[in-house]
Amino acid sequence: MAVSHSAIVILGASGDLAKRKLIPALATLYEQGEIDETNVIIGTGRTEYSPEAFRSRFDVPEDFARLLHYYVGMEGLKKYVDGKGTFEQIIIFMALPPSVYAQRARELAAEGFGAETRIIIEKPFGYDYQSARKLNEELHAVYDESQIFRIDHYLAKEAVQNILVFRFANNLFHPIWSSAAIDSIQISAYETIGVEDRGDYFDGSGIIRDMAQNHLMQLLCLMTMEAPVSLDAEEIRAQKVNVLKTISIDSVHRYQYEGYRSERGVKPDSTTETFAEIKLHIDNFRWTGVPIYIRVGKALDRKGTEIGIQLKPLPHLLFNQEGRVQPNRVIFKIQPAEGIILDLASKTPGSEVRLARTTMKFCYEDEFDVEIPEAYQKLLLDALRGNKTLFVSAEETEMSWRKYADFLDHGEIELYKPGHPPPTKLGCEWIDFERYGSACD
Ligand code: BG6
């Protein structure tokens, strides 16, 4: 059923996010019949726009554009929204700097946005454990946790959502998913771009805060959590929190690409890391003894996010008498070309029994022949439907920050050449994810 009678309010609607992502995503949802003409979309901002001028900023069909309205500032906003109709719910997207989230939430509450309201915010949620806690406390002072939707856009990626299905809908994997058969887990998130025009933000953050503490911890939680008792968002979140509680970070190494300090917005003596290596472990019944390695960074040789599950080696018996059979791997290609690759041993053709490594590939796009929806499309629709599965809870963010508390901004910074990841210090054998090519070859 299409979402109806909702007011969608975008704070900061004169900005880039509304133009590039939010309004196009809503236009697609409208086009697909997911939201109908009884909804209104109200942009607010400091810039003065007539309704026509506001609509003309977006390249959207005319019937959808009729849903768009604009209001300057916050004062009187509730009255303005009420003047547009009777709404069952009001969804407020803060396309604003995180530093003003708490203040705006107070203003919204003072304006009279109450129990019918849902607030959507995007990371960063705080800068460390203390600030994340403070932000949550300030938000909770005016809105209940059930009304707050925190976006981690990695959770909206199709391949990320498939992790739970893959794990809990295939009995093939269920019995091996523990330290009994798994040797180690590796997560790699490489980008070729540097900080580009985000130097100012990034320099106050670094790759650990920007990617590891949030996106990659979410990936790890989905990969290692216990089966929830149901698919209810709260049950899934509870299992993720249980993993977070038992995570211990063992070591972090920080690196910075040469030339970073001359990027716009970056301090000339900056010690912010643009690449990090992290080793951690999970102390619970399932995972004790399985090391987990993370490599994440910018200005590298390739773009790709992968999770590699390395299985334990076979005993030196039968085909493996000389220890030459490589352990199996399961590779989750989160992006680009979403898919899953199994690395197996196979017999080569011929009369002799010779073994070779081979792969079985599952490519999302080829298999289902559909265009994978844009993250914001999915997230906005879920928020409108009140489904919180893809949103992060206060407890998850706080717990994750807590784990990194002793490692933020700590330790030496070493330089690396753009386009070349630094040599590893973790003493593990990194999976050459490049070797597997795309899941969609
Ligand atoms: C964002 C980070 O959250 O994720 C960026 O702030 C990063 O620095 C981006 O580039 C990566 O997202 P994706 O979807 O391209 O992997």
Residues whose N, C-alpha, C, O or C-beta is under 5 A from the ligand:
A	BS01	BG6	D210
